[in-house]
Amino acid sequence: MQNCNRRNEESKRKVVKKRKNEEQEYHHKRKKAHKIIRNKKKLYNKNVIESIEEDQKYNTRKMYQTIKQFKKAYQYKFNMIRNEKGEMAMNTKERAEISKEYFDKLLKTRK
């Protein structure tokens, strides 16, 4: 009986060690991926800045357009909406109809 308990305890310890090793490996890989992404973003930003500097000399309009685009943050495009039944509508016509009904309903309640 003691041997079985001892064996169970050892197997539990091995499982815990294995999980810790997997976690450490996962965090290491994630850290490495983030580093690669940061470096690529720095490189992209550097290239954009260089193109802005080049456009400053020859193409002012393009320079201002690039600056405007560069300053804008990423805007998430919301392309799904729920109808009254709770179903997801992804079609543009369906979304427009649902929005129209919703705002008509809002305007009617305010009168």
Stockholm file with secondary structure:
# STOCKHOLM 1.0

chainA/1-111         MQNCNRRNEESKRKVVKKRKNEEQEYHHKRKKAHKIIRNKKKLYNKNVIESIEEDQKYNTRKMYQTIKQFKKAYQYKFNMIRNEKGEMAMNTKERAEISKEYFDKLLKTRK
#=GR chainA/1-111 SS CHHHHHHHHHHHHHHHHHHHHHHHHHHHHHHHHHHHHHHHHHHHHHHHHHHHHHHHHHCHHHHHHHHHHHHSCCCCCCCCEECTTSCEECSHHHHHHHHHHHHHHHHHHHC
#=GC SS_cons         CHHHHHHHHHHHHHHHHHHHHHHHHHHHHHHHHHHHHHHHHHHHHHHHHHHHHHHHHHCHHHHHHHHHHHHSCCCCCCCCEECTTSCEECSHHHHHHHHHHHHHHHHHHHC
//
